[in-house]
């Protein structure tokens, strides 16, 4: 399994997502058996974002969670989507242009580890399927907390580690063997979708992520396991 520190992981992840951007949404829906839409809706509900609010979507990728935030705000307010990958942002522009939220969502190229915003700017900050890809998980959560207003929510939607014995075995069999094959069929080459099972194995258990939320100063930290525990939504309040 590939090991990283700091910049090398950042560069590797940038390369992975640059190469899969054009198929990312289709493969997400296929590989999740169409559950990804439900997961995003659930995560956005935990933000308590209101119409006219200000939301930040960190590592926004192709913009699908940003769109869900804009929808929850009734098309009023502002969503800032930030990502470091040009190809993913280009796909996000395409996706957002198909929605009524073009004037609500602003896309910015930037780094999740060094958010280019003042303290206490947003009503909520979300990150979807990207926390396991950052060089420093706790540091990223701390940055999200920094830019959220007091009383605001930090919410992470991420792959998790199910605990039910038989389900857990089937899940890892699927992730270790079938996902890379389906990913190869989808994008036409080996490699990028092998990162999915590898990154999950290296990522801490959802209970450890909850502790990190508390350690950076978020209160009432909790998490919800969805679809048998294959994903978790973490929530903390500043």
Buried (B, 14 or more C-beta within 10 A) or exposed (E): EEEBEEEEBBEBBBBBBBBBBBBBBEBBBBBBEEBBEEBBEBBBEBBBBEEEBBBBBBBBBBBBBBBBBBBBBEBEBBBBBBBBBEBBBEBBBEBBEEBEBEEBBEBBEBBBBEBEBEEEBBBBBBBBBBBBBBBBBBBBBBBBBBBBBEEBBBBBBBBBBBEEEEEBEEBBEBBBEEBBEBBBEBBEEEBBBBBBBBBBEEBBEBEEBBEBBEEBEBEEBEBBBBBBBBBBBBBBBB
